[in-house]
Amino acid sequence: MVGDSNGINVDRLPLDYDILDQIDYVYPAGANYFGYLTRGCPNHCAFCAVPILEPEFTITNNIIEQIQAIDAKYGPKQNLLLLDNNILNAPNLSQIVDDLCTAGFAKGAKFVDPGLYSVIMKRYHNGDRGDYLDRKIQRYLQQLKTRIKNEQARCDYIQMLIDGEDATDYAEYMLRTEHALSPIVEKYRSKTPRARYVDFNQGVDGRRINDENMQLLARLAIKPLRIAFDDIAMKDRFCKAVEIAHKHGIKEISNYMLFNFNDKPEDLYERLKTNIELNQRLGIQIFSFPMKYSPITETDRSYVGKHWSVKQLRAISAILQVTKGVVAAGTSFFYKAFGRDLNEFCEILSMPRDYIMFRSYFEENGRTYEWQREYRKLDTQQKEQLLKVVSLPASELRTLNWPNDLRAIIPFYLDKHPTGPLKTASDNQMTLFD
């Protein structure tokens, strides 16, 4: 309910996918189904907003009807993203899995895209109109022309597209030319089957994973299975959950990993390394997504946990910028990015930011090793003081009266890579290895 009195449960309504076609931003996951099977979570974790936003755990499943309604208006989607917070708490999990299989997401499911032409033409026939529909079908038809190899057929096709550009009512033009255009589109559109996947995008509760419910989930085309690993105290239970998932044929696991809450930096390293060791031992792929805690009552993300410093958080951010937020399954990159052991990890977190992001550049010019020589001269108390001092903004650091015992090392924190600040996340120079 949304505060009115019409009795409509919005959780049971299909989404309005047209919204995504009326904005400039291209939403990366916009071509998928989105849905909920349940709302809420019984755990009420202190760091989580769900107990506030969805205080009661309820079943909202009508996924078959929602997908049918989406298919009828917007056309079929390849994958399904489910936004449940704790699906394993559902008492009717078996029925939910049955419904997802019926909806087309059983293990091994395939998808053949009907193509935007047929979807939008159906909408034109139903009376739907909109510039966004016209633009969408125009882009699709322009892309399709590259698949037409017969020169005469391509010329005829292109001429129909050109004539459409002069039409005062594009939808009506498309309806008039459907008899000529439809056979061409049908002949040349892609009909290659593609694998379908279902993604419990908010993760499943690893503490609840057992053989019974994993046998149920393994009936689905899950990729990846997302399991949170938010506390090092849960290491044994997390490893057991991964082993059970592996036993039931799950090969790809995505791993949410909270930090900057009540944890320590060494806890984060231990959790990341645990995934690397599980990958090697079980022959699977666990992709970690470290996620920085920020209180839900705050309006910015400046919060610093009691066991963390600003400098350490910036260092983690620098590493994750390089990896686009993902800690992949490979061992060589992990040990380069995060260190071969806990001491090396703590040293990397203390390293100047540009030395972290442009690792090879500063190693090759010798500055990294010069910094390491100075850093390794410091005792534990001096290293803690260094973290506090270099947590300051660079503008303040330049004007600060530096402590005498840190004067030799602080200048390294003012070094910058010669290319200057990165303008976009895709800039080539943003790499640990250059």
C-alpha positions in Angstrom: 0.0 0.0 0.0 1.2 3.5 -0.7 -0.9 5.5 1.7 -4.1 5.6 -0.3 -7.4 3.7 0.2 -7.7 1.9 -3.1 -6.6 -1.5 -1.6 -4.0 -2.1 -4.3 -0.9 -3.9 -3.2 1.9 -2.3 -5.3 4.1 -5.3 -4.7 1.9 -7.4 -6.9 1.9 -4.9 -9.8 4.3 -5.2 -12.8 6.9 -2.5 -13.1 6.5 0.3 -15.7 9.5 -0.4 -18.0 8.6 2.6 -20.2 10.2 4.8 -17.5 13.6 3.5 -18.5 13.1 4.5 -22.1 12.2 8.1 -21.1 15.5 9.0 -19.5 18.9 9.7 -20.9 20.7 7.3 -18.6 20.9 3.7 -19.9 20.2 1.5 -16.9 22.6 -1.5 -17.2 20.2 -4.0 -15.9 17.1 -2.6 -17.6 16.6 -5.5 -19.9 15.8 -7.9 -17.1 12.7 -8.7 -15.1 12.6 -7.3 -11.6 10.5 -8.6 -8.8 10.0 -9.5 -5.1 8.8 -12.8 -3.8 9.0 -11.7 -0.2 9.4 -8.5 1.8 11.3 -7.9 5.0 13.8 -10.0 7.0 13.6 -11.5 10.5 17.2 -10.8 11.4 17.0 -7.1 12.2 20.8 -6.5 11.8 22.0 -3.3 13.4 23.6 -2.0 10.2 20.6 -2.7 7.9 17.8 -0.4 6.7 15.4 -3.3 6.0 13.9 -3.4 9.6 12.9 0.2 9.1 11.7 0.0 5.5 10.1 -3.4 5.7 9.6 -4.3 9.4 7.6 -7.5 8.8 8.5 -10.5 6.8 5.7 -11.3 4.4 5.2 -13.4 1.3 4.2 -11.4 -1.8 4.9 -14.0 -4.5 2.8 -13.8 -7.6 5.8 -14.0 -9.9 4.1 -16.0 -12.7 1.4 -13.4 -13.1 3.9 -10.5 -13.0 6.1 -12.0 -15.7 3.0 -12.8 -17.8 1.9 -9.2 -17.5 5.3 -7.9 -18.4 5.6 -10.2 -21.4 2.2 -9.1 -22.7 3.1 -5.4 -22.7 6.9 -5.0 -22.8 8.0 -8.3 -24.2 9.9 -11.2 -22.6 13.2 -10.5 -20.7 16.2 -12.7 -20.6 17.0 -12.8 -16.9 15.2 -12.3 -13.6 16.6 -10.1 -10.7 14.8 -10.8 -7.4 15.2 -8.2 -4.7 14.2 -10.3 -1.7 16.2 -9.6 1.5 16.0 -13.2 3.0 14.3 -15.6 0.6 15.5 -18.6 2.7 13.1 -17.5 5.5 10.1 -18.2 3.3 8.2 -21.2 4.6 6.9 -22.0 1.2 10.3 -22.1 -0.6 9.4 -25.2 -2.5 6.3 -23.6 -4.0 8.4 -20.5 -4.9 11.0 -22.6 -6.7 8.2 -24.4 -8.5 6.8 -21.0 -9.6 10.2 -19.8 -10.8 10.6 -22.9 -12.9 7.1 -22.5 -14.4 8.0 -18.9 -15.2 10.9 -20.1 -17.3 13.9 -20.1 -14.9 14.7 -23.7 -14.3 18.3 -24.8 -14.5 19.4 -24.9 -18.1 16.7 -22.5 -19.3 17.3 -20.8 -22.6 15.9 -17.5 -24.0 15.3 -16.5 -27.6 14.8 -12.8 -28.0 11.7 -12.1 -30.1 13.2 -8.7 -31.0 12.1 -5.2 -30.3 10.3 -4.9 -33.6 7.6 -7.5 -32.8 7.2 -6.2 -29.3 6.7 -2.5 -30.3 4.6 -3.4 -33.3 2.3 -5.2 -30.9 2.1 -2.1 -28.8 1.3 0.0 -31.8 -1.5 -2.3 -32.7 -2.8 -2.0 -29.1 -2.8 1.8 -29.5 0.3 2.7 -27.5 2.1 5.7 -28.8 5.2 7.7 -27.7 8.3 9.2 -29.1 10.3 6.8 -26.9 8.7 3.8 -28.6 9.5 5.4 -32.0 13.2 6.0 -31.1 13.5 2.5 -29.7 12.3 0.7 -32.8 14.3 3.0 -35.0 17.5 2.1 -33.2 16.7 -1.5 -33.4 16.0 -1.4 -37.2 19.2 0.6 -37.8 21.2 -2.0 -36.1 19.5 -4.8 -37.9 20.5 -3.5 -41.3 24.1 -4.7 -40.7 22.8 -8.3 -40.7 21.4 -8.0 -44.2 24.1 -9.2 -46.6 22.1 -9.3 -49.9 22.7 -5.9 -51.5 19.3 -5.4 -53.1 17.5 -6.5 -50.0 19.6 -4.1 -47.9 18.9 -1.2 -50.2 15.1 -1.9 -50.2 15.2 -2.1 -46.4 17.2 1.1 -46.0 14.8 2.9 -48.3 11.9 1.9 -46.0 13.8 3.3 -43.0 14.5 6.5 -44.9 10.8 6.9 -45.9 9.9 6.5 -42.2 12.0 9.4 -41.2 9.8 11.7 -43.2 6.5 10.3 -41.8 4.4 12.7 -39.8 3.1 9.8 -37.7 5.8 7.2 -37.4 3.7 4.6 -35.7 1.1 4.7 -38.4 3.8 4.5 -41.1 5.2 1.3 -39.4 1.7 -0.2 -39.3 1.2 0.5 -43.0 4.6 -1.0 -44.0 4.4 -4.0 -41.6 3.5 -6.4 -44.4 6.7 -5.6 -46.3 9.1 -5.0 -43.3 8.0 -7.8 -41.0 9.3 -10.7 -43.2 12.7 -9.0 -43.5 13.0 -8.5 -39.8 11.9 -12.0 -39.1 14.4 -13.4 -41.5 17.5 -11.5 -40.2 16.8 -11.0 -36.5 18.9 -13.1 -34.1 17.3 -16.4 -33.1 20.3 -17.7 -31.1 19.2 -19.2 -27.8 20.9 -17.6 -24.8 21.2 -18.9 -21.3 18.7 -17.6 -18.8 19.6 -16.8 -15.2 17.8 -15.9 -12.0 19.7 -13.7 -9.5 18.7 -13.3 -5.9 20.3 -9.9 -6.1 20.3 -9.0 -2.4 21.8 -12.3 -1.4 20.8 -15.3 0.6 21.4 -15.8 4.3 24.4 -18.2 4.5 23.4 -19.1 8.1 20.2 -20.7 6.8 21.8 -22.6 3.9 21.4 -26.4 4.3 21.1 -29.4 2.0 17.3 -29.2 1.9 17.0 -25.6 0.7 20.1 -25.7 -1.5 18.7 -28.8 -3.3 15.6 -26.6 -4.0 17.6 -23.6 -5.2 19.8 -25.8 -7.3 16.8 -26.5 -9.5 17.0 -22.9 -10.7 19.3 -21.3 -13.2 21.0 -19.3 -10.5 24.1 -17.3 -11.5 25.6 -16.2 -9.3 24.5 -17.3 -5.9 25.1 -14.3 -3.6 26.0 -14.9 0.0 26.9 -12.2 2.5 30.1 -12.6 4.7 29.8 -9.6 7.0 31.5 -10.8 10.1 34.7 -12.8 10.6 33.0 -14.6 13.5 30.8 -16.2 10.8 33.7 -17.7 8.9 33.0 -21.4 9.7 29.3 -21.0 8.9 30.1 -19.1 5.7 32.6 -21.8 4.6 30.0 -24.5 5.3 27.4 -22.6 3.3 29.8 -22.4 0.3 30.6 -26.1 0.6 27.0 -27.0 0.6 26.3 -24.8 -2.4 29.2 -26.4 -4.2 28.0 -29.8 -3.4 24.7 -29.0 -5.1 26.4 -27.8 -8.3 26.7 -24.1 -7.7 30.0 -22.9 -9.3 29.7 -19.1 -9.2 29.2 -17.2 -6.0 29.1 -13.5 -5.4 29.9 -12.3 -2.0 28.8 -9.2 -0.2 31.2 -8.1 2.4 30.4 -5.3 4.9 33.3 -3.3 6.3 33.8 -0.2 8.4 31.1 -1.3 10.9 32.3 -3.1 14.0 35.0 -5.0 12.1 38.8 -4.3 11.9 40.8 -3.9 8.7 42.5 -7.3 9.4 39.0 -8.9 9.6 38.3 -7.7 6.0 41.6 -9.1 4.8 40.9 -12.5 6.5 37.4 -12.7 4.8 38.8 -11.8 1.4 41.6 -14.3 1.7 39.0 -17.0 2.9 37.3 -16.6 -0.5 40.6 -17.0 -2.4 41.3 -20.2 -0.4 37.8 -21.6 -1.0 38.2 -20.9 -4.7 41.4 -22.9 -4.8 40.2 -25.7 -2.7 36.8 -26.2 -4.3 37.6 -25.1 -7.9 34.8 -22.5 -7.9 34.7 -18.7 -8.5 33.7 -16.4 -5.6 33.6 -12.7 -6.6 33.7 -10.4 -3.5 32.0 -7.1 -3.3 33.3 -5.2 -0.2 30.7 -2.6 0.8 31.5 0.3 3.1 29.1 0.8 6.0 27.5 4.1 6.4 24.7 4.7 9.0 21.3 5.0 7.4 20.7 8.1 9.4 23.6 10.0 7.7 23.1 12.0 4.6 26.7 11.5 3.4 29.2 8.6 3.4 31.9 10.2 5.6 31.4 7.9 8.5 34.5 6.2 9.8 34.2 3.0 11.9 35.8 2.9 15.3 38.5 0.5 14.1 39.2 2.3 10.9 40.9 5.5 9.8 40.0 7.8 6.8 43.4 6.8 5.2 42.6 3.1 5.4 39.1 3.6 3.9 40.6 5.7 1.1 43.1 2.9 0.4 40.3 0.3 0.1 38.4 2.7 -2.1 41.5 3.1 -4.3 41.9 -0.6 -4.7 38.2 -1.0 -5.5 38.3 1.8 -8.1 40.9 -0.2 -10.0 38.7 -3.4 -9.8 35.4 -1.5 -10.3 34.3 -2.7 -6.9 34.9 -6.4 -7.5 37.5 -8.6 -5.9 37.8 -11.3 -8.5 38.6 -15.0 -7.9 42.2 -14.9 -9.2 45.0 -15.4 -6.7 47.8 -13.4 -8.4 45.7 -10.2 -8.7 44.4 -10.6 -5.1 47.9 -10.9 -3.6 49.1 -8.0 -5.7 46.1 -5.8 -4.8 45.7 -6.7 -1.1 49.0 -8.2 -0.1 50.4 -11.7 0.5 49.7 -11.6 4.2 48.2 -9.4 6.9 51.4 -7.3 7.4 51.6 -6.5 3.7 47.9 -5.7 3.6 48.3 -3.2 6.5 51.3 -1.7 4.7 49.3 -1.3 1.5 46.5 0.5 3.5 49.2 3.0 4.7 50.6 3.5 1.3 50.0 6.8 -0.6 46.9 6.6 -2.7 48.5 7.0 -6.1 51.1 4.4 -5.2 48.2 2.0 -4.7 46.3 2.8 -7.9 49.4 3.1 -10.1 51.4 0.4 -8.5 53.8 -0.4 -11.4 54.6 3.2 -12.2 55.8 4.0 -8.7 57.5 0.7 -8.2 59.5 1.2 -11.5 60.6 4.7 -10.6 61.7 3.6 -7.2 59.4 5.8 -5.1 57.5 2.8 -3.6 60.6 1.2 -2.3 61.9 4.6 -0.9 58.5 4.9 0.9 58.7 1.4 2.2 62.2 2.0 3.7 60.9 4.9 5.6 57.6 3.2 6.6 59.4 0.1 8.0 61.5 2.3 10.3 58.4 3.4 12.2 57.2 1.6 15.3 53.6 0.7 15.9 52.7 4.0 17.6 54.3 6.0 14.9 52.4 4.1 12.2 49.1 4.8 14.0 50.1 8.5 14.2 50.9 8.5 10.5 47.5 7.1 9.6 45.9 10.0 11.5 48.1 12.7 9.9 47.7 11.5 6.3 44.0 11.1 6.8 43.9 14.9 6.4 43.1 16.4 3.0 46.2 17.1 0.9 45.6 20.9 1.2 45.8 20.7 5.0 48.7 18.2 4.9 50.8 20.6 2.9 50.5 23.4 5.5 50.6 21.2 8.6 53.6 21.4 11.0 54.7 17.8 10.5 55.8 15.8 13.5 59.6 15.4 13.6 59.5 11.7 13.5 57.3 11.7 10.4 59.0 14.4 8.4 60.9 11.9 6.2 57.8 10.0 5.1 55.0 12.5 4.8 56.3 14.1 1.5 55.5 10.8 -0.3 51.8 11.4 0.3 52.0 14.5 -1.8 53.2 12.6 -4.9 50.8 12.3 -7.8 50.8 10.2 -11.0 51.8 12.5 -13.9 48.6 11.9 -15.8 46.7 13.8 -13.1 43.3 12.9 -11.6 41.2 10.4 -13.4 38.2 11.8 -15.3 36.3 8.6 -15.8 36.2 5.2 -14.3 37.2 3.7 -17.7 40.5 5.7 -18.0 43.2 3.2 -19.1 45.8 4.4 -16.6 43.7 3.3 -13.6 45.4 0.0 -13.0 47.4 -1.7 -10.3 49.8 -2.9 -13.0 49.7 0.1 -15.4 
